[in-house]
Amino acid sequence: MLVLLGGLLTATLPPSTPVLKLAVLGAVRAHEVGRMAGLVVVLVGLGLLASAWLQLCRTVAVGDRQTGDAEEGVALVRFAAAVWCAPLVLAPPLFSRDGWSYAAQGMLARVGLSPYDWGPGALAPDNFLPLPTWLTAPPIVQAVDPLWWDTATPYGPVPVAFGAVVAGTTGNPWLLVIAHRGFALVGLVLLAWAVPRLAAWSGANPAVASAIVLVSPLMMANGVAGLHNDLLMVGLMAAALVVAVERGWVWGAALAGVAAGVKVPGGLVCVGIALVALPVGATVAARLRRLTAVGAVSVGTLLGLGVLTGLGNGWLNALTVPGEVNTPLSATTLVGGVLDFFALHLGVDTGPAFFRDVVRALGLVAALGTGAWVALRWRTGSRTTALAGVAAATAAFVLLSPVVHLWYFLMLPPFVATLRLRRHAMGALIGLSLLLGLVAPLDSSLHGAYYAIVLGCMTVALLLPVLLLTRSARESLARIVAPLAPPAGALERL
């Protein structure tokens, strides 16, 4: 509730929205002190959420040891997910403006303009100038980030087609955003179904794995509040891997194609599907044949979705759009930027972004090489290895991608938390999930709001030691990460 209330003060809202007609809300938002107070409220809310999440992780971990009932722990986590998501369902897009872009892209498709050829600005009059107040623009584009005003969307046909359907019922951007959040929450439901099954493959605690994946600050802040297509994509990825084992690799590959139809990286799950669908000790030739078959089914499904929805596959031409920005979380961008800086000051005439582009390209090649290495060299016929293979492929993509946002890390927990991790690895995963959730309000969408960044960093710096470094916090973490094998028969019941 605090995140919702504080978000109403800090989030970008269409100036025409009726909420802004509330005198108190408008007065507080009109002053920088009021907006900074809203930011503190959001961060305190995230801190309380993080504290409750750590307590939940401890409860399901200790509970399983004492009662031996993993099924009860999973049910508790699912209940917590439903309760904690409830206040955020009605919230505007928090910590990012992407949700407003989703609404505009759906409206573009609805009125017959391909969002793969046109940006949201096509919905505004020809004589419109993006003034600071945005009052002369149609409501559907008033809150869209000017950076993406004339930019085609790189998303696949799945979210765009859904957006077009709901845009046929209303043109209210906030209602469209709520609809898109509901669509994204389908991914959370798929994760709630798939994660206990994935954990069963490696012998991990299904309740703790579910808690880390479903209700962590990372998920609540970036997946639910932030409203990003990555949540639906990763839910489909996890479900595809389970379906490949339980219903056959063809169905799993088709579902992987649907995941790629949300965002292209969803297709990385094909690596795990190919590994688990092969017998033990498969030859390189057999691996290549199976990987080709899985890829063919996945790509065929992806292209078929473009034809079925009538949107085509023009989004393939827009895949370079995210690379138009530099993000501080991208290691390849940082390294390339440093090399460009030294080249400039050493008088080397290589252009303003030569090394950045080279290092980015090398990073993508390395990420693809990691996926190929996993598919051709890792053990086949093993569910645990397939799970670890997807974790390795997605981790390589996130770490080496030319653009990395906080919500990209949503790809990792479903395939990492379901492995039987060592104490330090589990502790690191918990700490990272907490940190990436708390810093969500400080994403690059702040666009140079230095007071907000400084105040937010100070608040996070105060919260983290309390949540992770105090004596009681260390004791709680020790109980969560303690090696724990679920009782016999508990996983089968899930």
MARBA-137261 format. One record per residue: x, z, y of N, C-alpha, C, CB in turn. Coordinates in steps of 0.05 Angstrom, whole numbers, plus 5000, padded with zeros to 4 digits. Glycine has a CB too. Example, Ala and Ser with C-alpha at 12.3 -4.5 7.8 and 13.67 -1.06 7.14 Angstrom:
REM MARBA-137261
526451564886524651564910526451564934522651814911 525751424955527351434979525851575001528251144988 
***
This chain:
REM MARBA-137261
501650004976500050005000501750005025498150245000 503950155024505750155048507049885052507950365044 507749745030508949475033506849285045509849375005 504349315037502249145047501849205077499549195032 501549455085501049525113503349455131500349825115 505749525122508149445138508449145139510549575126 507749005118508048715118506248585138507448605091 503848705144502148595164503348605192499448745164 505348775195506748795221509248615222507649075226 510348555200512948405199512648115191514848535182 510548055174510347785163509447585184508347785140 510247335180509247115197506447055190511146865195 504647055209501847005204500846775222500047255210 498946615213497846405230496646535255495746235215 497346445279496246575303493246575305497346435328 491946395290489046375291487646565271488146095287 489246705255487946865234486347095247490146985215 483947155236482247365248483547635247479647375233 485447685229486747945227488148015253488747955204 489247815266490747865291488847945315492347625299 486247905311484347985331483948285332481747845328 484948425311484748715312486548825334485548845284 485448975352486949055376489549205369485249225395 489349395351491649565344493849395331490849795325 493049225312495049065299496448875318493748905276 494948745335496048565354497948705374493948415369 497148945382498849085401501449175389497349335412 501449265364503849355351505749115346503249495325 504548895336506148655331507348535356504548445316 506148595379507148475404509748595414505048505425 510548825403512948965412514948975390512249245423 517448945397519648955377519749225364522248885390 519249435378519349705366517149725344518849925388 514849605350512749615330513449465305510249505341 514649225308515449065285517649205269516448785294 519549335283521749475269520549715254523849565289 518549845266517250065251515849965226515150205270 514649725228513449605205515449545183512049345212 517949455191520049405172520849655157522449285186 521049885172521750135159519550225140522150355181 517050185148514850245129515050085104512050195143 515649825106515949655082518249765065516549365091 520449825077522749915061522250185048525249935079 520950365062520150625050518250575027518850815071 516350395030514550335008516050224984512550125017 518050044989519649934967521350154954521449714977 522250344971523850574960522050744942524950734982 519650804950517850954933517150804907515251024948 516850544910516350374886518650394867515750084894 521150374878523450394861523650654847526050344878 523050874862523051134849521051154826522551354870 518651054831516551064811517350884787513850964822 518650664793519550484771521650614753520650224783 523650754766525650894750524351114733527751014768 522451254744521051454729519451334705519051614747 518251094710516850964689518750874666515350714700 521050764674523050684654523950924637525550564668 524351154651525151394636522951484618525951614656 520451474627518151564611517951404586515651544628 518051144588517650974564520050994545517150684571 522451034556524851064539524851324524527351044556 524351544539524351814526521851834508524352034547 519651724517517251744501517551614474514951614516 518951384473519351254448521051424429520650974452 523051554441524751724424523251954412527151824440 521352064428520052314419517652244401519052474443 516152034408513651984393513851744374511451934412 515851574379516151344362514051134366516151434333 512751134388510550944393511250754415507951094400 512550524407513350324427510850184438515250124414 508850154422506450014431505150164454504349984408 505050424454503850584476505550544501503750874468 508150534499509850494522509350224535512750524514 509150014519508549744529505949734544508649534507 503849874532501249884545501450024572499250024527 503050234574503350384599504650204620505050634595 506650044612507949864631506049654641510449734618 504449544623502549334631500449454650501149214606 499649694645497749824663498949864691496750094652 501449954691502849984717503149724732505650104712 503649504717503849244730501249164743504649024709 499049214730496349144742495849314767494149184721 496449574766495849754788497649694812496150044779 500249654806502149614828501749334841504949634818 500849144826500448874838497948864855500248664816 495949034849493349014862493449004892491649244853 494849194906494849184935496148934947496249424947 497948814931499548584941498048314938502148574928 495948314921494548064916493447944942492348104896 492448124960491148034984493148005008488948224992 495648065003497648065025498347775032500148215017 499247735057500447475064503047445050500747445095 504247205049506947185038508947365053507946885039 510247545038512047735050514947655045511548015039 516647695065519547655063520247365061520547805039 518347185063518946895062516446745071519846805033 516746515082514446355090513646145069515046215116 514946145046514445935026511545905019516145975002 510146135017507346125009505645955028506246405008 506245975054504745805073505345515068505445885102 507745445061508445165054506945075029511545145049 506645255009505145174986502245094993505045404965 501045255011498245195019498144925033497245415038 500044875051500044615065500544385046502144625087 502344415027502944205008500444134991505244274990 499044334983496544284968494544134985495344544959 494344205011492444075028493343775033492344215055 495943725034496843455036495843285013499943445037 496243394989495343244965492243214965496143394939 490843414976487943394976486943174994486743664985 488243125017487342925035488642655030488043015064 490042625008491142375000493842305010489342165009 495342495021498042455029499942585009498542575058 501642434997503442544977505442744990504942324962 505542994980507443184991510343114983506843464982 510642894967513342804960514242594979513342694931 512442514997513242315018512842435046511542065016 511142635049510542745075511043045075507542695082 511743145098512043435102509443555114514343505121 509243815115506843945126506143845154507144235126 508043755170507543665196505643425198510043595210 505343285175503443065175500543155178503742905149 500043405175497343515178496643585207496943755161 498643565224498243615253497743365268500643775264 496543375291496043135308498743005316494443205333 498642745321501142605328502442715353500542305332 500742815372501842915397502543205397499942865420 502543325373503143615371506043665374502143725343 506743865390509443965393509544245383510443945423 511444315365511544585353512344795373513444585329 510544865391511145075411511345345397508945085432 512645535410512945805398510345935390514445985417 508245875404505646005397504245865374503846025421 504845615369503545455348500545445351504245575321 499445515374496545535377495245255377495845675403 496745045383495544785383495544645356496944605403 496744775336496844655310494444735293499444735296 493744575273491644665255492444915240490944435234 490545085233491245345220493045305195488745485212 492645095180493945055154497045035158492944805141 497944965182500844925185501945125206501444645194 500345295217501345475238503545655230499045635249 503645745204505645935195507845805178504246155179 507745545176509845405160512445415175509045105155 514645475161517245485174517945215186519445575153 518645205212519444955224521644805210520245005253 523244955195525444825180524444615160527145035166 522044675149520944495128518544335139520044665104 518344315165516044185178515743895169516244195208 517943745168517943465161519343405134519343295183 519343605117520843585092518943555068522643825088 519543375050518043335026518543575007518643075012 516643634989516943864971518543784946514243974963 520343964937521843914912520444034888524644034915 518044144891516644264868515244054852514644474878 514944114826513643924808510643914812514244014780 509243754795506443694799504643934793505543464783 505544134777503844354769502844514793505244534750 504544634810503444794832502144614853505744944845 503044364857501844194877499044114869503643944882 498644054844496043974834494044214837496143884805 495044454830493344694834492644724863494744944823 494644694880494144724909492044524919496644694924 492144284908490144084917487344164908490943804905 487144274884484444354874483244574892484644454845 484844784898483745004913483344924942485545254912 484944734952484544634980481944494983486844454988 480744404960478144284962475844474966477644124937 476444734964474344934967474545074994474545144945 476845085006477245215032479645105046477445525029 479645115072481945045088483345285100481244845109 482245525094483445775105486145825091481546015100 488345825107490945845094491346105080493145815115 490246325090490646585077489246585050489546815095 486846475048485446465022486946285003482546365026 488046075013489645894996492146044985490545645011 493346205002495646354994494946554972496946505018 492646684975491646874954491246724928489047014963 490146484930489746324905492446254892488246064912 494446174909497046114898498346364886498946004919 497946604897499046844885497746894858498647084904 495146854857493746884831494846694810490746844834 495546454818496746254800499446344791496845974813 501046454810503646564803503446794784505146644828 501446964787501047194769500447114741498947374780 499646864736499446764709502146794695498446474708 504346744710507046784699507547064691509046694719 506547264707506947544699505447604674506047724723 503047494671501447544646502947424622498647414649 504047184626505647064604508047234597506546784611 509347344617511647524611510747774597513047604638 508447884605507448124591506948074562504848224604 506147824555505747744527508347684513503847504526 510147554526512547454513514847654510513547214527 515147824530517548004531517648184506517448174556 515548324498515748494474516548334449513148634468 515648084447516447914425519347834426514647664424 520247764450523147704453524847944446523747604481 524048184455525548424450525648484420524248664464 523548414405523548454376525748294362520848384365 526448064374528447894361531248034360528747634375 531848184381534548304382534548594375535648264410 532148714371531948994365532049174390534149084347 531549054414531549204439528849364441531849024463 528849564458526449714462524449554478527149984477 522149484466520249304480519049424505518049224462 518649694505517449824528519349824552516650114521 521949894547523849894568524349604579526550014559 524549414560524849134568522449044586525148954544 520049114578517749044593517749174621515149124579 518649424622518849564648520849424667519549854644 523049344656525149214672524248944682527749194657 522748794665521948524672519448524690521448364647 517448674683514848644695514448794721512748744676 515649034724514949194747517349294763513349434738 519649164760521949244775521549174805524449104764 523049304823522949224851523548934855524849394867 525348824839525948534841523448374837528148464820 521948434816519548284810517348334831518548354782 516848584837514648644856515148534883514248944858 517648544893518248454920518448154922520848584930 519848034903520447744905518447574890523247694896 517547674867515647514851512847534861515847584823 511847784865509047834872508647824902508148104861 510048004917509748004946510747754959511148254958 513147664950514347424962512847164955517147404953 511347164933509746934925511546684922507546884946 512946674900514646444895513946314868517646524896 514146054867513545904843515345984819513845614847 517646114825519446194804518146384784521946334816 516246544793514946734775513346584754513046924791 511846384761510346224742512346074724508446024756 514445964735516445814720517645984698518545704738 518546224705519946394685518046494664521346624699 515446544672513546624652513146404631510846684665 512946154640512745924622515245894605512145664638 517545944616520045924601520046124578522445974619 519346374584519346584563517246514541518746854575 514946424550512846354531513646114514510246294545 515145924526516045694511517945764488517445494529 519645954493521546044472520046184450523646224484 518146344456516546484436514946284420514746694448 513646104434511945894420513645724402510445724441 516045664410517845494393518345624366520445444407 518545894366518946034341516446074325520246314347 514246134339511746204325509945964319510246404341 510245744335508445514331509945254326506645484354 512645264328514145014324515444914350512344794313 517744784346519444714369518044504387522044614360 516344334375515044124391513244254413513343934373 511644454404509944594424511644744444508044784410 513844864435515545004454516844814474517745144439 517644574465518844384483516844284503520044144467 514344244494512244154512511744364534509644094497 511744614526511344834546513744844565510945104532 516144784554518544774572518144554593521044734555 516944334585516444124604514444204626515243874590 512544374618510644484639512244664658508344634625 514044834647515745004664517344834683517545184647 518544614673520044444692518144304711521544224676 515544274704513644164723512944354745511144094708 513844604743513644794766516144774782513145084756 518444814770521044784782522944684761522145044795 524644494767526344364747528044554730528244174761 529144774742530744954724529245064701531845174741 526545054701525045154678525845004652522145124683 526844764655527644614631530044724617528144334638 531544914629533845034616533145174590535245234635 530645254586529845394562530045214538527045504564 530244954542530544764520533144814504530644474531 535144934517537645004502536945204480539745124522 535545414487534845614467532945504446533545854480 531045334454529145214435530645044414527045044449 532644884423534244724404535744904385536144544420 536945114395538545294378536845424356539945504394 534545534364532945684346531445504326530945854360 531145244333529745054316531444934294528444834332 534044984295535944874276536545074254538544784290 537244984230538145164209540845284215538145024182 541545494201544145614205546345424197544345874188 548445414214550745244208550244954213551545284180 548544884231547944594236550444454248545644574256 550744204241553044054251552643964279553543804233 554743864292554543774319552543534321557243694330 552643364301550843134301547943224300551442944277 547343424283544643534281543843664307544443724257 545643804319545043934345544343724366547544104355 545843504367545343294387542643174382547543084386 541943124357539343004351537043184359539142934321 537343444352535143624358534943664389535543894344 537243694402537143734431535943484445539943784441 536543244435535443004445532443004441536642754433 531543084417528643084412527143284429528143144382 528343524432527143724449527043634477528643994447 529143514487529243414514527243184518532043314521 526943014498525042794501522142894503525242604476 521443094487518743204488518343334515518243404465 520343484524520043634549519843444573522443814553 521643244574521543044596518942884595524042864595 518142814571515642664568513242814579515142584539 513243074572511043244583511243264613511243534571 513643294624514043314653513043064667516943364659 513942834657513142574670510142524666514742344659 509042604643506242574638504542734656505642654609 505542974664504043134683503742994710505343414687 505842854718505742704743503642484742508442584749 503442354719501442144716498642264714502041974691 498442474698495742594694494542704720496042814674 496242824736495242944761494942734784497043164771 496042494779495842284799497942314822493142274811 499742514819501642564840504242404836502342864840 504642294812507042154807509442334804507541944829 511842214805514242374802516142334825515642294775 515042304848516642274872518142524880514942184895 517442744868518842994874521742984865517343234861 522342804846525142784837526942704860525342574814 525842544879527442464902527942684922526142224916 526342894920526543114939528143354928523743214947 529443324905530843544893533243634910531843474866 534143464928536443544945535543704970537943294954 532843734974531843874997532944155000528843874997 532844324978533844594982536744604991533644744956 538344394984541144394992541644355022542544194977 539444315037539744275066540444535080537244155077 540144755067540845015079543145145065538345205079 544545325079546645485067545745765064549245475085 546045875040545146145035547546315027543046155012 547646565037550046735032550346825003549846985049 548246784987548446864958549646654941545746934948 550046414951551246194936554246204936550245924946 555446264913558346284912559746024918559246384884 558645804908559845544913559745464942558545324895 557545534955557345474984559345645000554545524994 559645894993561546065007564445975003561246354997 565145904978567845814973568445554988568345774943 566445364986566845115001566945155031564544924994 565345335041565445385070568045505079563245585077 569245675063571945785069574045565069572746005049 573945385050575845165049575444975073575545005023 572944925081572444765104573544895130569444705107 573345165131574345315154577345285156573545615152 578745315134581645295135582445005141582945385108 581044805129581644525134581344465164579844345118 579244575176578844525205581144635222576144635214 581944885215583945015232586844915225583745315228 587144785202589744665196589944385205590244685166 587744275216587844005227587443795206590443965240 586343865183585843665162583143535168585843805134 583143275171580743125178579143055153581442875194 577543245144575943205119572943205125576543415099 572243245150569343255157568343545156567743085137 565943595168565043875172564244015146562743875190 563443865125562443995101563543865076559344005100 565943755077567043605055567443785031569643475063 568944005035569544185012567044325002571644385021 565244395021562744515012561244344992560944575036 561044084998559643894980561143864954559243624993 563843854955565443824931565144064913568443774938 565444304924565244544908562344574897565944794924 560344514913557644514902557344334879555644444925 558344094881558143904859559544004834559243624867 561944114838563444224815561844454802566244314824 560544624819558944844808556644744791557845004831 555344534800553144424784554144304757551644204799 556444174759557644064734558344294715560243894741 559444514726560144744709557644864697561744944725 555544884712553044994702551944824679550945024724 551944564683551044374662552844394638550844094672 555444424643557444444621556944704605560244444632 556144914619555545164604553245124586554945394624 551044994596548744944579549544774555546644804595 551144564559552044394537553744544517553644144548 555544714527557144874509555545064492559245044525 553545194504551745364489550245214467549745504507 549244974474547644814455549344704432546244584470 551844644438553544514417555344694402555144294430 555844944413557745114400556645384390560045164419 554545474402553445734394552045714367551645854415 551745944354550545954328547645864328550646244317 546845714308544145614306542545784286544145314297 539945754287538145894268537946194273539145854241 538846284296538746574303537046604328541646684307 535046774326533346824349534846974371530846984341 536447164363538047314383539947134398539547544370 541246954383543146764396541746574415544746614375 539346484407537746314424537046454450535246214410 536246704448535546864471538046904489534447144463 540346964477542746994493543646734505545047114475 543146514491543846244501542246174526543346034480 539646234526538046184550539046364573535046234545 539746614567540746794587543346684599541247074575 545146584582547646474592547246224609549546404569 545446044600544945794615543645854642543145614599 541746034643540446104668542346254687537946264664 543946434676545846574692547846384705547346784676 548846194690550745994701549445834723551745804679 546845764719545545614740545145774766542745524730 544346024763543846194787546546244801542546464779 548646304786551146384799552546144811552946514778 552145904800553545664810551845474825554845524786 549345544830547545364845548445334874544745474844 548045094886548845054914547145214933548744764921 544745294925543045464941541945694924540745294954 542245934932541346164917539746354935543746314904 537246394929535546594943535146824924532846464952 534147044935533747284919531847234896532647514936 529847074900527847024879528946854856525346894890 531246724860532446574837533246764815534946424847 533847014822534647204801532347294783535847454815 529947214789527747264771528047124744525047174783 529746924743530246784718531746944697531746524723 533247154706535047294688533847514672537247404704 532247704684531347934668529847874642529648104685 528047674641526647634615528447574592524647414618 530847454597532547374576535047564573533547094580 535447734593537647934591536548204582539047954619 534348294594533348564587532248574559531048634606 531648344546530648344519532948334498528748104515 535348314508537648344490538348644486540148194501 539648704464540448984459543049024474540749044429 542849124499545249144516546649404512544349114545 549149404520550749654520549949814545553849584521 550750064545549850254566550550154594551150524561 553050064597553949984624552449724633556949944625 552049544614550649294620547749354628550649094596 546449534614543649604621543549744648542449784599 545449924653545550064678545949864701547850264678 547749664697548149464718545649294723550549284710 544249234701541749074705539649234720540648994677 539449494715537549664729538349684758537349944716 540849734764541849754791541449494807544749834792 541949264794541649014807538748954813542848784790 536949014794534048974798533049144821532549034772 534049384823533249564845534249454872534249844840 536849384873538049294898536749034908541049254894 536348844890535248584899532348614907535448384876 530948824899528248874909528349004936526849054889 530049194940530149334966531049154989532049574964 532848964983533848795005532048545009536648704999 529848524995528048294998527248245027525648324981 526548455043525848405071528148305088524748665083 530548315078532848225094533747945086535148415090 531947785074532647525065533247345090530347395049 534447115084535346935106532946835123536846705095 530546885114528146805130528046955156525646845114 529647165160529647315185530747145208531147575183 532346935201533346745221534646885245531046575230 536547055240538047165262536747395276538546955282 534847525264533547765276535447995271530747815264 537448025288539648205283538748505282541848165304 536948575300536048855300534648915273534048905323 533048735264531748775238533748795215529748555232 535748625216537848625195539348895195539748385198 540248975219541749225221540049465212542749265250 537649485223535849705216535249705186533349695232 534749465175534149445147536449535129533249165140 538849445137541249515121541749815122543749365132 541249935145541650225147539650375130541350315177 537150285129535150415113535750385083532350305118 536550145075537250095047539750265039537849795042 541650285058544050445052543350745048546050425075 541250835061540351115057538751145031538651205080 537250935023535550955000537150934974533450735000 539050764973540450704948541850954936542550494952 543351114952544651354941542551544929546351484961 540351574943538251764933537151664906535951784953 536751404904535551294880537451264856534351024886 540051234862541951174840544151374837543050904845 544951524858547351674857547051974857549151604880 544652084863544252364861544452464832541552444874 544652724829544952834802542452764785545353134803 540152804796537652754780537452454774535152854796 538252284794538151994789540051914767538851844815 542452034766544351964745543352054718547052094751 542052284717540852384692538652204682539852674695 536952114700534851924693535951664682533051874716 537951554696539251304686540451344659541251204707 541751574655543051624629540951624606544451894629 538651724611536551724591535351444586534251914598 535251284607534151014604536050844589533550894632 538650854594540450664582541550764556542750614601 540751004547541751104521540950914499540651384515 542750854480542050674458539550784443544350644438 537750604438535150684427534050464409533150754449 533550524385532350334366529450404362533850324339 527550224367524750284363524250354333523050054372 522250514328521650584300520850344284519550794300 521250354258520550144240517550094242521350214212 516749844243513949764244512749754272512449964228 514149874292512949874318512949594330514450064337 515149444326515349174338513348984325518249074334 512949024299511048844286508248884296511048894256 507449124304504849174315504449044342504349474317 506648994356506448874383506048574380508948924399 
***
